[in-house]
């Protein structure tokens, strides 16, 4: 269970960029992820559970790739938990319906709405970018003196805190894995309150 996994003792550490204390479901936020020390991999694969649109998904599922390609990829998952009880916050039915209506108004409408509807493990945080992202090289971190790589992922929450009776806010749990599924790093954000 990802909630019980400690944040220390992994090969890498994640430092998250500043996030707003409050946001809305319509508002895009930028999730900046710094990984140190800099990994040899240059590509991040975003979890399918956070991809709401077909045009952002890979044509060929990653598990069909050759092993030598997979070794160049890090796998990123995000999960949303409630701050008060540390339980997973999945998307409620009301917000699912709203997102389906939102997708159906687009040019790619029905296919995106269908994709959203059939995904049983959809996350309350969705990515507004393609499933593969390039890791950028950064300078040495001044505090730790370690080299690092980073990626900034545009995303947005799709469910309100009040729908989960959460008064403090949601936290984003970020997991970084290798192609074998081993956890390489974990970081939990500060609470974000998703309001009207």
C-alpha positions in Angstrom: 0.0 0.0 0.0 1.6 3.3 -1.1 0.4 5.2 1.9 2.5 3.1 4.3 5.7 3.4 2.2 8.2 5.6 4.0 9.6 8.7 2.2 13.2 8.0 3.3 15.5 5.1 2.4 15.0 5.2 -1.4 17.7 5.7 -4.1 16.3 9.2 -5.0 14.5 11.9 -3.2 11.7 14.2 -4.6 11.4 17.9 -3.9 8.1 19.4 -5.0 7.8 23.0 -6.2 5.5 25.4 -4.3 1.8 24.6 -4.7 -1.2 26.9 -3.9 -2.9 26.5 -0.6 -6.3 26.7 -2.4 -7.4 25.8 -5.9 -10.5 25.1 -7.9 -11.5 22.1 -10.1 -11.4 24.3 -13.2 -7.9 25.7 -12.4 -4.8 24.1 -13.8 -1.8 23.9 -11.4 1.8 23.2 -12.3 3.2 20.2 -10.4 7.0 20.7 -10.4 8.9 17.6 -9.5 12.7 17.8 -8.8 14.5 14.4 -8.5 17.9 14.2 -6.8 20.5 12.9 -7.4 19.9 13.2 -11.2 18.8 9.8 -12.5 20.3 8.4 -15.7 16.8 8.1 -17.2 15.5 11.1 -19.2 11.8 10.1 -19.7 8.9 10.1 -17.3 5.9 7.9 -18.0 2.7 9.2 -16.3 0.3 6.8 -14.9 -2.7 5.9 -17.1 -5.1 6.6 -14.2 -4.3 10.3 -14.5 -4.7 10.6 -18.3 -8.2 11.7 -19.2 -7.8 12.1 -23.0 -7.0 9.6 -25.7 -4.8 12.1 -27.6 -2.5 12.2 -24.6 -2.1 8.4 -24.2 0.5 6.3 -25.8 -0.5 4.4 -29.0 1.3 1.3 -27.8 1.0 0.4 -24.1 4.3 0.6 -22.3 4.2 -3.0 -21.2 4.6 -3.9 -24.9 7.9 -2.0 -25.2 11.3 -3.8 -25.5 13.2 -4.1 -22.2 16.1 -2.0 -23.5 13.7 1.0 -24.0 12.0 0.5 -20.6 15.4 1.0 -18.9 15.4 4.7 -20.0 12.0 5.4 -18.5 10.9 6.3 -14.9 7.3 5.7 -14.0 5.4 8.4 -12.1 2.2 7.9 -10.2 0.2 10.4 -8.2 -2.4 9.6 -5.6 -4.7 11.9 -3.7 -5.3 11.3 0.0 -7.3 13.2 2.6 -5.2 15.0 5.1 -7.4 14.2 8.1 -7.4 10.4 7.8 -4.8 9.7 5.1 -7.3 7.7 3.1 -7.5 7.7 -0.7 -9.8 10.4 -2.2 -11.2 9.0 -5.4 -13.4 10.9 -7.7 -17.0 11.0 -6.5 -20.0 10.2 -8.8 -21.1 13.8 -9.1 -17.7 15.0 -10.3 -17.4 12.0 -12.6 -20.6 13.0 -14.3 -19.4 16.6 -14.6 -16.1 15.6 -16.2 -18.0 13.3 -18.7 -20.1 16.3 -19.7 -17.0 18.4 -20.0 -15.3 15.9 -22.2 -18.4 15.4 -24.4 -18.3 19.1 -25.3 -14.9 18.8 -26.9 -14.2 17.9 -30.5 -12.8 14.5 -29.4 -15.8 14.4 -27.0 -17.3 10.9 -27.0 -14.1 9.0 -27.1 -12.7 11.0 -24.1 -15.9 10.7 -22.2 -15.9 6.9 -22.9 -12.3 6.6 -21.7 -13.1 8.5 -18.5 -16.2 6.5 -17.9 -14.6 3.0 -18.2 -11.5 3.9 -16.1 -12.4 2.4 -12.7 -9.3 3.6 -11.0 -9.3 7.2 -12.2 -7.5 9.6 -9.9 -8.8 12.9 -8.5 -5.8 14.6 -10.1 -5.6 14.5 -13.9 -2.7 15.4 -16.2 -3.1 17.9 -19.0 -0.1 16.7 -21.0 1.1 13.7 -22.9 1.8 10.4 -21.1 5.6 10.7 -21.8 7.5 13.8 -20.5 11.1 14.7 -20.8 13.2 15.2 -17.7 15.2 18.4 -17.8 18.7 18.7 -16.4 19.0 21.3 -13.7 21.9 22.9 -12.0 23.3 21.5 -8.7 20.9 22.1 -5.8 22.5 24.7 -3.5 21.4 23.2 -0.3 22.3 19.5 -0.9 25.0 20.1 -3.5 23.5 17.2 -5.6 22.7 17.3 -9.2 19.0 17.0 -10.1 16.6 16.6 -12.9 13.1 18.1 -13.0 9.8 18.0 -14.8 6.8 20.3 -14.6 3.4 18.6 -15.2 0.3 20.7 -15.8 -2.6 19.1 -14.0 -5.9 19.8 -12.2 -8.0 18.4 -9.4 -11.4 17.0 -10.5 -13.1 16.6 -7.1 -13.9 19.0 -4.2 -12.7 18.5 -0.6 -16.3 19.0 0.6 -17.4 16.0 -1.3 -15.2 13.9 0.9 -16.0 15.8 4.1 -12.3 16.9 4.1 -11.8 20.2 5.9 -8.0 20.5 5.8 -7.4 19.6 2.2 -6.0 17.0 -0.1 -2.4 15.9 -0.3 -0.7 14.6 -3.5 1.4 11.5 -3.0 4.0 11.2 -5.7 5.7 7.8 -6.4 8.6 7.3 -8.7 9.2 3.7 -9.9 11.5 1.8 -12.3 10.3 -0.5 -15.0 10.2 -3.4 -12.5 7.8 -1.6 -10.3 10.3 -0.9 -7.5 9.7 2.4 -5.7 12.7 4.8 -6.2 11.3 7.8 -4.4 8.2 9.0 -2.6 7.0 12.5 -1.6 3.8 13.8 -0.1 2.7 17.4 -0.7 1.4 20.0 1.7 -2.4 20.1 1.9 -4.3 21.8 -0.9 -7.9 22.8 -0.4 -10.1 22.4 -3.5 -12.9 24.8 -3.2 -15.7 26.4 -5.4 
